[in-house]
Amino acid sequence: MPMDDQEDERLRESPATSRTVRIHDLPEEERPREKLARHGAQALSEAELLAIFFRIGCQGMNAIEMSRALLEKYGSLHALSRVRVDELAKGNKGIGPAKAAELAAVFEMGNRLAKERLRDTPLGDPESIYEFMAPEMQRLPTESLRVLLLNTRLRLVKVVTVSTGSVGETIAHPREILHPVLVNQCHGFALVHNHPSGDPEPSAADRHLTRRVKECAELMRLQMVDHLIIGHPSAHADATGYFSFQEHGML
């Protein structure tokens, strides 16, 4: 018997879980693995997907119930992806350091897959920049300012982190932002930073920095494509998830 199945059997036979509805006892069409095999991963709920990842539950909860408890505690799969590994391991029943690290790796693989899909896509509009950067930056607990270095076709050359700040602000100077653009001899660039609060509305400091960088870029004949602030669509009902200075005619 494979190791995973042996571990599953030990949990099922444990007296501590005798009152728990075991996944093995569910109708076949309701078991996550069988459901995925028949209908594809898209047919599963977030809790069911997590249950397949966890494989087994913990005392008093099967894997699906444990997954639902995690999602209820943190509010969403996206919020769960932002939890630090040490916090996830220490503060949740049935999850230790190894499982917490594995879950963090799964989230990072998803982030890299999303970026890989867009790597050859021109980043000349806010929607493309948001789709490329949001999966990673929405998970950050503090503000981070990134510069996307672009070639003449507005395709990505590389991403440079200029600064990382507190929860409320990140500090940067125009020379620090433009330096990697010049060193890499790039045609243009886009600024991207996140608001961990979820509200992408620019602050007075964000507006001031954008004006200064735009002025310096024009002197050096560099194309500033946009300054995008990434928030969370769910944080405000009327929010798109980002604020684009270009889209609002502020560049």
KEKE-3310 file (N, C-alpha, C; in steps of 0.2 Angstrom, whole numbers, plus 5000, padded with zeros to 4 digits):
npx = (5004:5003:5012:5005:4992:4992:4994:4982:4974:4977:4973:4959:4956:4958:4953:4951:4945:4933:4920:4920:4915:4921:4931:4932:4920:4911:4899:4904:4904:4905:4918:4933:4945:4940:4930:4937:4944:4934:4927:4936:4948:4942:4930:4929:4927:4936:4939:4939:4949:4960:4959:4963:4976:4980:4977:4975:4965:4963:4963:4946:4942:4939:4949:4942:4934:4944:4950:4940:4939:4951:4949:4938:4943:4953:4947:4948:4955:4965:4968:4973:4985:4993:4998:5011:5023:5028:5017:5006:5010:5011:4998:4987:4977:4982:4992:5008:5026:5031:5020:5015:5025:5025:5012:5015:5024:5016:5007:5017:5021:5009:5009:5021:5018:5008:5015:5024:5015:5012:5024:5029:5020:5016:5018:5010:4998:4987:4979:4986:4998:4994:4988:5000:5008:4999:4996:5007:5010:4999:4999:5009:5013:5018:5021:5029:5040:5041:5051:5047:5056:5057:5057:5059:5048:5039:5040:5044:5059:5066:5062:5064:5066:5064:5062:5057:5044:5036:5020:5012:5019:5031:5048:5057:5068:5068:5081:5085:5075:5076:5089:5091:5084:5092:5105:5102:5099:5086:5071:5060:5049:5039:5031:5027:5017:5011:4996:4994:4983:4972:4965:4967:4968:4978:4990:4995:5008:5011:5006:5015:5028:5026:5025:5037:5046:5041:5044:5059:5061:5057:5067:5077:5073:5066:5053:5040:5028:5018:5011:5007:4996:4993:4979:4966:4952:4941:4942:4935:4920:4918:4930:4943:4954:4966:4975:4978:4989:4991:4979:4971:4974:4985:4999)
npy = (4994:5011:5025:5037:5032:5022:5031:5038:5027:5025:5036:5035:5024:5028:5030:5043:5050:5044:5049:5057:5061:5052:5054:5043:5037:5045:5047:5041:5050:5062:5062:5071:5067:5057:5065:5075:5067:5063:5074:5085:5097:5110:5108:5107:5113:5126:5122:5108:5106:5110:5100:5088:5091:5091:5078:5071:5073:5080:5078:5075:5081:5079:5080:5088:5096:5102:5110:5118:5125:5132:5141:5148:5154:5163:5169:5169:5160:5167:5176:5166:5163:5173:5171:5169:5156:5152:5156:5150:5137:5136:5141:5133:5119:5103:5106:5107:5112:5106:5104:5117:5123:5116:5120:5134:5133:5128:5139:5148:5142:5143:5157:5159:5151:5159:5171:5165:5162:5175:5180:5184:5193:5210:5223:5235:5241:5244:5233:5222:5223:5223:5209:5202:5206:5206:5193:5190:5202:5205:5197:5201:5207:5220:5236:5237:5242:5241:5240:5238:5233:5237:5233:5239:5234:5234:5223:5212:5214:5213:5212:5223:5226:5240:5246:5241:5244:5249:5244:5255:5264:5266:5270:5279:5286:5296:5293:5281:5273:5275:5271:5257:5256:5263:5257:5244:5248:5250:5253:5258:5259:5253:5258:5249:5246:5240:5241:5235:5237:5235:5245:5253:5267:5281:5289:5306:5306:5296:5302:5313:5307:5300:5311:5317:5306:5305:5317:5317:5305:5310:5320:5311:5305:5293:5281:5281:5270:5267:5270:5259:5255:5242:5234:5226:5218:5214:5222:5234:5238:5245:5245:5241:5233:5239:5254:5265:5277:5281:5277:5286:5298:5304:5304)
npz = (5000:4996:5004:5006:5006:5017:5028:5027:5030:5044:5050:5048:5055:5068:5085:5090:5079:5077:5077:5067:5050:5038:5023:5016:5018:5012:4999:4983:4972:4979:4984:4984:4976:4967:4961:4955:4946:4937:4933:4932:4938:4939:4943:4957:4974:4983:4995:4993:4984:4992:5001:4994:4993:5006:5010:5022:5037:5053:5071:5075:5063:5046:5030:5021:5030:5038:5029:5025:5038:5038:5027:5032:5043:5038:5028:5013:4999:4993:5004:5012:5006:5009:5021:5033:5033:5046:5054:5049:5052:5066:5071:5067:5068:5065:5055:5052:5052:5040:5031:5030:5023:5011:5007:5005:4994:4984:4982:4977:4966:4958:4956:4949:4937:4932:4929:4919:4909:4904:4900:4887:4883:4878:4889:4890:4894:4908:4912:4908:4915:4928:4928:4927:4938:4950:4956:4964:4971:4978:4988:4997:5013:5017:5009:4993:4981:4964:4948:4932:4919:4902:4884:4867:4862:4872:4880:4894:4901:4914:4931:4944:4961:4970:4982:4999:5010:5025:5032:5028:5019:5006:5002:4990:4978:4963:4956:4960:4955:4941:4938:4936:4924:4915:4917:4911:4899:4894:4884:4890:4905:4919:4934:4948:4963:4978:4989:5004:5012:5003:4997:4982:4979:4976:4987:4993:4993:4983:4972:4971:4970:4957:4948:4949:4945:4932:4926:4927:4919:4906:4904:4902:4891:4892:4891:4901:4905:4914:4931:4942:4955:4965:4973:4981:4974:4981:4992:4991:4985:4973:4967:4955:4958:4955:4953:4940:4934:4921:4915:4921:4916:4921:4918)
capx = (5000:5007:5013:4999:4986:4993:4993:4975:4970:4979:4968:4952:4955:4960:4947:4949:4941:4927:4914:4921:4913:4928:4930:4931:4913:4906:4897:4910:4903:4907:4925:4937:4949:4935:4926:4942:4945:4928:4925:4942:4949:4938:4923:4930:4927:4942:4940:4940:4956:4964:4958:4967:4983:4982:4976:4972:4963:4966:4958:4940:4940:4942:4953:4938:4932:4950:4951:4935:4940:4956:4946:4934:4948:4957:4942:4948:4961:4970:4971:4977:4991:4997:5000:5018:5024:5028:5011:5002:5012:5009:4992:4982:4977:4984:4997:5015:5030:5032:5014:5014:5030:5022:5007:5018:5027:5010:5005:5022:5021:5004:5011:5026:5014:5004:5020:5026:5011:5012:5031:5030:5015:5018:5015:5009:4992:4986:4977:4992:5003:4990:4988:5006:5011:4995:4996:5013:5010:4993:5001:5014:5011:5020:5022:5035:5040:5045:5051:5047:5060:5054:5061:5056:5041:5036:5040:5048:5066:5067:5058:5068:5063:5068:5062:5051:5043:5031:5013:5009:5023:5038:5052:5061:5070:5068:5087:5085:5070:5078:5095:5091:5082:5098:5110:5100:5098:5080:5068:5055:5048:5033:5031:5021:5018:5005:4993:4992:4976:4967:4963:4973:4968:4985:4991:4998:5015:5011:5006:5021:5033:5025:5026:5045:5049:5039:5049:5065:5061:5056:5073:5082:5070:5064:5046:5036:5022:5012:5013:5001:4995:4989:4975:4962:4945:4936:4942:4930:4915:4918:4937:4945:4959:4972:4974:4983:4990:4991:4972:4967:4977:4990:5005)
capy = (5000:5017:5028:5041:5028:5020:5037:5039:5022:5026:5042:5033:5019:5031:5031:5050:5052:5039:5052:5061:5058:5051:5055:5037:5035:5049:5044:5041:5056:5068:5062:5075:5064:5054:5070:5078:5062:5062:5081:5090:5101:5116:5106:5106:5119:5128:5117:5101:5106:5110:5093:5084:5093:5089:5071:5068:5079:5080:5075:5078:5084:5076:5084:5094:5100:5106:5115:5123:5129:5137:5146:5152:5158:5168:5173:5167:5156:5172:5178:5161:5163:5178:5170:5167:5149:5150:5158:5144:5130:5137:5143:5130:5112:5098:5109:5108:5116:5103:5105:5124:5125:5113:5124:5140:5131:5127:5145:5151:5139:5146:5163:5158:5149:5165:5175:5162:5163:5182:5183:5187:5198:5217:5226:5242:5243:5242:5226:5217:5224:5220:5202:5200:5207:5205:5187:5190:5208:5205:5192:5204:5210:5227:5239:5235:5246:5237:5243:5233:5236:5235:5234:5244:5231:5234:5216:5212:5212:5210:5216:5225:5228:5246:5247:5238:5248:5247:5243:5261:5268:5264:5276:5278:5292:5294:5291:5274:5270:5276:5268:5250:5257:5266:5252:5239:5251:5249:5259:5261:5255:5254:5257:5245:5245:5237:5244:5230:5238:5233:5251:5256:5274:5284:5294:5312:5304:5292:5306:5317:5302:5299:5317:5318:5301:5306:5323:5314:5301:5314:5323:5306:5302:5286:5280:5279:5267:5268:5268:5255:5253:5236:5233:5220:5220:5213:5226:5239:5235:5248:5245:5236:5230:5243:5261:5266:5284:5282:5277:5292:5304:5308:5304)
capz = (5000:4995:5010:5008:5008:5024:5032:5027:5034:5051:5052:5048:5061:5075:5089:5091:5074:5076:5076:5061:5044:5034:5016:5013:5019:5008:4992:4978:4968:4983:4986:4980:4971:4962:4958:4951:4940:4933:4931:4931:4944:4940:4946:4964:4977:4985:5001:4991:4981:4998:5005:4990:4995:5013:5010:5028:5041:5060:5076:5075:5056:5040:5026:5019:5036:5040:5024:5026:5044:5036:5023:5036:5047:5034:5023:5006:4997:4992:5010:5015:5002:5011:5028:5034:5035:5053:5057:5047:5056:5073:5073:5064:5070:5059:5050:5055:5047:5033:5027:5029:5018:5005:5004:5002:4988:4979:4980:4973:4959:4954:4954:4943:4931:4929:4926:4913:4903:4901:4899:4880:4882:4879:4895:4888:4896:4915:4913:4907:4920:4934:4928:4928:4945:4955:4960:4969:4975:4983:4994:5002:5019:5017:5003:4989:4974:4958:4942:4926:4913:4896:4878:4863:4860:4878:4883:4900:4902:4920:4937:4949:4967:4972:4990:5003:5016:5031:5030:5026:5015:5004:5001:4984:4975:4956:4953:4962:4950:4934:4938:4933:4917:4912:4917:4907:4892:4892:4881:4895:4911:4922:4941:4951:4970:4981:4995:5008:5014:4998:4993:4977:4978:4977:4992:4990:4991:4977:4966:4971:4967:4950:4945:4949:4941:4925:4924:4926:4913:4900:4903:4899:4885:4893:4891:4907:4903:4919:4938:4944:4962:4966:4979:4981:4971:4986:4998:4990:4980:4967:4965:4950:4960:4954:4951:4934:4933:4914:4914:4924:4913:4926:4916)
cpx = (5004:5007:5007:4993:4986:4992:4986:4971:4971:4974:4961:4951:4956:4953:4946:4945:4935:4921:4914:4918:4919:4926:4929:4924:4908:4904:4903:4910:4905:4914:4929:4941:4945:4932:4931:4943:4940:4926:4930:4942:4945:4931:4923:4930:4934:4944:4942:4947:4961:4964:4962:4974:4985:4981:4973:4970:4967:4961:4952:4937:4943:4946:4949:4936:4938:4951:4946:4936:4946:4953:4942:4938:4951:4953:4942:4954:4966:4973:4975:4984:4996:5000:5007:5018:5024:5021:5006:5003:5010:5002:4986:4982:4978:4989:5003:5019:5031:5026:5013:5019:5028:5017:5010:5021:5022:5008:5010:5022:5015:5006:5016:5023:5011:5009:5022:5022:5011:5019:5032:5025:5017:5014:5014:5002:4991:4984:4982:4997:5000:4990:4994:5009:5006:4995:5002:5012:5004:4994:5006:5011:5013:5021:5029:5034:5044:5045:5051:5051:5058:5058:5057:5049:5037:5035:5045:5055:5068:5063:5063:5064:5067:5068:5056:5050:5039:5025:5010:5013:5029:5042:5057:5062:5070:5075:5087:5080:5073:5085:5095:5089:5088:5103:5109:5098:5091:5076:5063:5054:5041:5034:5025:5023:5011:5003:4991:4985:4970:4965:4968:4973:4975:4985:4994:5005:5016:5011:5012:5027:5032:5026:5034:5048:5047:5043:5056:5066:5061:5063:5078:5079:5069:5056:5043:5029:5016:5015:5006:5001:4990:4986:4972:4955:4940:4936:4937:4926:4916:4926:4938:4951:4966:4970:4980:4983:4989:4983:4968:4970:4982:4997:5006)
cpy = (5006:5021:5033:5037:5025:5025:5038:5034:5023:5031:5039:5028:5022:5032:5038:5053:5048:5043:5057:5058:5058:5052:5049:5034:5039:5045:5045:5048:5063:5068:5066:5072:5061:5060:5074:5073:5062:5069:5086:5094:5107:5114:5106:5113:5120:5123:5110:5101:5106:5103:5088:5085:5090:5082:5069:5074:5078:5078:5079:5081:5080:5081:5090:5099:5105:5111:5120:5128:5134:5142:5151:5157:5164:5172:5171:5163:5161:5175:5173:5161:5168:5177:5167:5160:5148:5151:5152:5138:5130:5138:5139:5122:5108:5100:5110:5112:5113:5105:5112:5126:5122:5118:5131:5139:5131:5134:5149:5148:5142:5153:5163:5156:5155:5169:5172:5163:5170:5185:5186:5191:5205:5219:5233:5245:5241:5235:5221:5217:5221:5212:5199:5200:5206:5199:5187:5196:5208:5201:5195:5208:5218:5229:5237:5239:5242:5241:5238:5236:5233:5237:5238:5241:5231:5227:5216:5210:5209:5214:5217:5228:5234:5247:5243:5242:5245:5246:5249:5265:5264:5270:5274:5285:5291:5291:5283:5270:5270:5272:5261:5251:5259:5260:5246:5241:5249:5255:5262:5257:5257:5253:5253:5245:5243:5241:5238:5231:5236:5239:5254:5263:5277:5289:5300:5310:5300:5297:5311:5313:5301:5305:5318:5313:5303:5312:5321:5310:5305:5317:5318:5302:5294:5286:5277:5277:5268:5268:5265:5253:5247:5235:5226:5222:5219:5218:5232:5237:5238:5248:5239:5232:5234:5250:5263:5274:5285:5282:5283:5299:5308:5307:5308)
cpz = (5000:5002:5012:5010:5015:5029:5033:5031:5041:5054:5053:5053:5068:5079:5090:5085:5072:5075:5070:5055:5040:5027:5013:5013:5015:5002:4987:4974:4972:4986:4982:4975:4965:4958:4953:4944:4935:4929:4930:4937:4945:4943:4954:4967:4980:4991:4999:4988:4987:5001:5001:4992:5001:5014:5016:5032:5048:5065:5076:5068:5051:5036:5024:5024:5038:5035:5024:5032:5042:5032:5027:5040:5044:5029:5016:5005:4996:4999:5014:5012:5005:5018:5028:5036:5042:5057:5055:5051:5063:5075:5070:5066:5064:5054:5054:5050:5040:5028:5026:5023:5011:5002:5001:4995:4982:4977:4976:4966:4955:4952:4948:4937:4928:4926:4919:4907:4900:4900:4892:4878:4883:4885:4895:4890:4904:4916:4912:4913:4927:4934:4929:4935:4950:4959:4965:4974:4980:4989:4999:5007:5020:5010:4999:4982:4969:4952:4936:4920:4907:4889:4873:4861:4867:4881:4889:4899:4908:4925:4942:4955:4970:4979:4993:5009:5021:5028:5026:5020:5012:5001:4995:4982:4967:4953:4955:4957:4943:4933:4934:4926:4913:4911:4912:4900:4889:4889:4886:4901:4914:4930:4943:4959:4973:4987:4999:5011:5010:4994:4988:4976:4980:4983:4989:4989:4985:4971:4965:4967:4959:4946:4944:4945:4933:4922:4922:4920:4907:4899:4900:4893:4886:4893:4898:4905:4908:4926:4940:4951:4962:4973:4978:4979:4977:4992:4997:4984:4973:4964:4960:4952:4959:4952:4946:4933:4926:4912:4916:4921:4917:4924:4909)
residu = (MET:PRO:MET:ASP:ASP:GLN:GLU:ASP:GLU:ARG:LEU:ARG:GLU:SER:PRO:ALA:THR:SER:ARG:THR:VAL:ARG:ILE:HIS:ASP:LEU:PRO:GLU:GLU:GLU:ARG:PRO:ARG:GLU:LYS:LEU:ALA:ARG:HIS:GLY:ALA:GLN:ALA:LEU:SER:GLU:ALA:GLU:LEU:LEU:ALA:ILE:PHE:PHE:ARG:ILE:GLY:CYS:GLN:GLY:MET:ASN:ALA:ILE:GLU:MET:SER:ARG:ALA:LEU:LEU:GLU:LYS:TYR:GLY:SER:LEU:HIS:ALA:LEU:SER:ARG:VAL:ARG:VAL:ASP:GLU:LEU:ALA:LYS:GLY:ASN:LYS:GLY:ILE:GLY:PRO:ALA:LYS:ALA:ALA:GLU:LEU:ALA:ALA:VAL:PHE:GLU:MET:GLY:ASN:ARG:LEU:ALA:LYS:GLU:ARG:LEU:ARG:ASP:THR:PRO:LEU:GLY:ASP:PRO:GLU:SER:ILE:TYR:GLU:PHE:MET:ALA:PRO:GLU:MET:GLN:ARG:LEU:PRO:THR:GLU:SER:LEU:ARG:VAL:LEU:LEU:LEU:ASN:THR:ARG:LEU:ARG:LEU:VAL:LYS:VAL:VAL:THR:VAL:SER:THR:GLY:SER:VAL:GLY:GLU:THR:ILE:ALA:HIS:PRO:ARG:GLU:ILE:LEU:HIS:PRO:VAL:LEU:VAL:ASN:GLN:CYS:HIS:GLY:PHE:ALA:LEU:VAL:HIS:ASN:HIS:PRO:SER:GLY:ASP:PRO:GLU:PRO:SER:ALA:ALA:ASP:ARG:HIS:LEU:THR:ARG:ARG:VAL:LYS:GLU:CYS:ALA:GLU:LEU:MET:ARG:LEU:GLN:MET:VAL:ASP:HIS:LEU:ILE:ILE:GLY:HIS:PRO:SER:ALA:HIS:ALA:ASP:ALA:THR:GLY:TYR:PHE:SER:PHE:GLN:GLU:HIS:GLY:MET:LEU)
# end
